Amino acid sequence: MRHAVTPHSHEVADSLDAALESSARGIRAVRISLVGLGATAVLQLLVVVASGSVALLADTIHNFSDALTAIPLWIAFVIGRRATNRRYTHGYSRAEDLAGLFVLAMIALSAVVAAWQAVDRLLAPTPVHHLAWVAVAGFVGFLGNEAVAVFRIREGRAIGSAALVADGHHARTDGLTSLAVLVGAGGVALGWTWADPVVGLLITVAILLVLRTATRDVFRRLMDGIEPDLVEAAEAALAVVPGVVAVDDVRLRWVGHEIHGEAVVEVGADLSLAAADAIVVAAEERLPVAVPRLTRAVVRVRPRVTPVVS
């Protein structure tokens, strides 16, 4: 109702205000998830010390690394709020994409450590104590990770942050590996002494699968990849702008949790400069409506030239 009765527009300043609000929401999301996963990992670590479970140790290490991935995202959201300047004319939003490289490094490191611990335990088996507590700790890890996953994914989708959504899926996978600890504890309880380190290796494989998916998503962003359906939505929106004869070229790219775009549209060759400018304004106002999270759009007009038949 307030939006209906108060003046509003689709000016660039409005888009920037929305981007700043999204960054603040992203900071709040990573801060809360950092506390949640940190508390979960600490509880698991206490049980690791008492039980000596390598599967639980692998899961705990992964949970700690997942919690730490919130820190570079936090820093990136803060840096991304800086205003443009003469050196960084497009702003600092790309910092969010670069933070994804640190996330990949942390996931890879957790896989190496988990594998090393599991292999070492296979070569030199040691008894696992307090199996009931190990099982409880695995279940606690699942609950903590799933809660954080739901929160990250919801907030990431709300602000358009693929990095935050991906980190949420990472947390969900961690929750599933925590459930695997229950299997390891059950195997040891049945007398299968090799069950605990084998589950540790399975967790390592799960981490590597997460690393593969995360690497694809991060590098796709760094290579200016965009969802094809967003391009189609932009083309459809431009095609119905009065005065547009054809849509020649649409280019979109994610920069952090914002989308920047540019397009070329054809107009009648006999249009005046003022009429062509009006078409540009209409097109740039329509694009943010059709493409969520688009904060910058540059539309150029090209007069349609009728070929001369000899």
N, C-alpha and C positions, 0 to 999 in steps of 0.2 A: 504494500500500500504506500509506504514511504517513497519507493522508487517511482510509483505512478504519479504522485502529486508534487514531487520535487524535481527541479531541473536536473537532467543528466545528459551524458553524451558518450561518444565512443572515441574521445580524444586520446592522444598518446599518454597524457598525464594520468588518465583513469586507468589505463593498462599498467602503467608503472606502479600506481598505488596498489593495484591487485597483486602485482608481482612481489612487492614488498611485504604485503600481508601473507602471501603464500610462503615466503622465506621465513617469516616469524613463526608460522605454523609448523614448518619443517623443523626449525630449531627446537620447538617445544616437543615435537614427536621424537626426535633422536635423543633428547635429554631424558624423557620418560622411559624410552626403551633401553637406554644405557643403564639406568638404575635397575630396571626390572631384570634384565639379563645378568647384570653384575651380581645381584642378590642371588639369583638362581645358581650361578656358577660357584659362588662362595659356599653355598649350602652343599653342593655336590663335592667340592674339594674337601670339605671336612669328612665326608664319608669315604673319599678316596684314601685319605691319610689313615683312617681306621681300618679299612677293608683291604687295601692293596689291589683293587680291581683295575686292570689295565683297560678294560672296555669302558668303565666309568671314567678313568683318567682321560682316555681319548675324547670322550664326549664332553668332559669338563673343559679340556683345552680348546675344543672347538667352540664351546659356549663363551669362553673368555674372549677368543678371537672375534666372535660375532659381536660381542658387546663392544669391543674396541673399534670395530668398523663404524660405530656411530660417531666417534670423535672426528675423523676426517670429514664426514658428512656435515657435522656441526660446524666445523671451521669453514667448509665450502659454502654453506648457507649464509654465514656471516660475511664472508668475502664477496659473495654474489650480490649483496645488497648495496655495495659501493656504487657511487654514481659514475657515469662515463666521464672520460677526460680526453685530453689530446692524444695520449698514447693508446689508451684502450677505448676506442670510439664505440665499440659494441658492448662495453661494460665488462663485468667480471663473472657473469653467470656460468661461463665455461668451467669455472673452478669446481662446480658440482660434478661435471663429467670427469675431470682429472682425479677427483677423489675416488672415483671408481677404480683407478689403477691401484691405489692403496688397498682397497677392499680385496682386489684380486690377490695381491701379495699376501695379505693376512690369511685368506682362504688356503693358498698354496702352502704357506708355512704350517698351518694347522694340520694339513694332510701329511706333510713330511714328518712332523713330530709324532702324530698318531701312529703312522706306519712304523716308525723306528721303535716306539714303545711296544707295539704288538709283536714285532719280529723278535725283539729282545726277550719278551716274555715267553715266546714259543721256544727259543733256544735255551732259556734258563727259567723253567717254570717255577713259580712260587705260589703258595696257597693263597686263596681269597677268603677273607673272613667276613663275618657279619653280612651274609648273603641277603637277609631280609632288608637290611638298611640299604644295600646296593640297589635292590629292586625298587625300594621307595624313592631313592635318589634319582633313578632313571625316570620314574613316573613324574617326579617333581620337575625334572628337566624338560619333559614333554609339555607339562602344563605351562611352565614359564615361557618356553619358546613359542608355543601356540598362541598364548595371550599376546606376546610381543609381535608375532607374525600378523595376527588379525589387526592389531593397532597400526603397525607400519603400513600394511597394504591399504587399509582404509584411508589413512592420512595421505599416503603417497598418491593414491588415485584422486583424492579430493583436491590436491594442489598441483597435480600433473607432474610429479617427480618420479621418473622411471627408476632412478637410483634408489629411492626410498622403497618403492614397490619391490624391486629386485632384492633388496636387503630383507624385506619382509618374507619373500619366498625362501630366502636363505635360512631365516630363523625357523620357518615351517619345516624345512628339511632337517634342521638340527633337532627339532622336536621328534621327528620320526626316528632319527638315529638314537635318541635317548630311549625310545621304546625298545630299541634293539638291545640295550643294556639289560632289560628285563629278561630277554632270551638267554643272554650270557649267564646271568645269575641262576636262571632255571637249569641250564645245562650243567653248571658246576654243582648245583644241589643234587643232580642226578648222578654225579660221579664223573662227568666228562670234564676233566681238568683243562682240556684244550679249548673248551667252549669260550672262555673269557678272551684269550688273545685272538681267536678266530673272529669273534664279533668285533674286536678292535680293528681287524683288517677290513671287515665289511664296512665299518664306519668310515675307514679311510677311502674305500671305493665310493661311498656316498658323497664324501667331501669332494672327491675328484669330479663327480658328475655335476655337483653344484658349481665347481670351478669352471667346467666346460660351458655351462649355460651362462654364468655370469660374465665370462670372457667374451662370449658372443655378443651379449647385450651392451657391455661397456664399449667394446671396439666399434660396434655399430653406431653408437652415439658419437664417438670420436671421429668417425668417418662421415658424419652428417646424415646418417640414415634416418628415414622417416617412415611412418606407417602409410602404405599406399592409399588406404581409405580416407586419410586426412587430405591427401592431394586431390582425390576425387571429390571430396566435399568442397574444397576450395574452388575447383574448376566449376562445379555445379553452381556455387554461389555467385561466381563472377559472370557466368553465362546468362543469368537472369537480370543482371544490372541493366536498366534502360540505356540504350545507346551502344551497348557492347555487341559487336557483330560476331566476334569469335574470340576464343581464349587461346592464345598462342603458346604461352609458357608459364608454368607455375612451379616454383621451387620453394620448398619448406625445409627447415632443419630445426632440430631441438638444440637449444643452448641452455643447459641446466634443466630447469622445469618450465622454461618458456619456449615458445616457438617463434622463430623469425621467418618471414616469408617475403617473396617478391614475385611479381607476375607481369606479363605483357598481354594486353588485350588489344584487339583491333576495333577501330571505330570508323565511321564514315569519313571519307576523305574531304568532304565539304564542311565539316564541323569547324566552328570557330574555336579559338584558344580557350575562351571562357567555358564553352560547352564541354570541351574535352576535359578541362580541369574539374568541372562538376561531376563528370563520369568517374574520374579518379577518386574524388572525395567519397562518392557513393560506394565505389568498390572497396575502398579501404575501411569504410564503416561496416560493410557487410561481411568482410572476411573474419573478423574476430567473433562474429555471431556464429558462423558456420564452422570455424576451427577453434575448439576450446584451447585456452592457454596461448593463443597467438597474441603477442604483445607488440610486435613490430611488423608492419607490412608496407612495402613499397610497390605501387602499381604504376606502370608506364603504359601510355597509349601509343598505338601505331596506326596511322591511317591506312585503310584498305585501298590498295591501288588496283583498279580494274585493268586487267591485261588488254592491250590493244591488239585487235584482230586485223591482220593485214589482208 
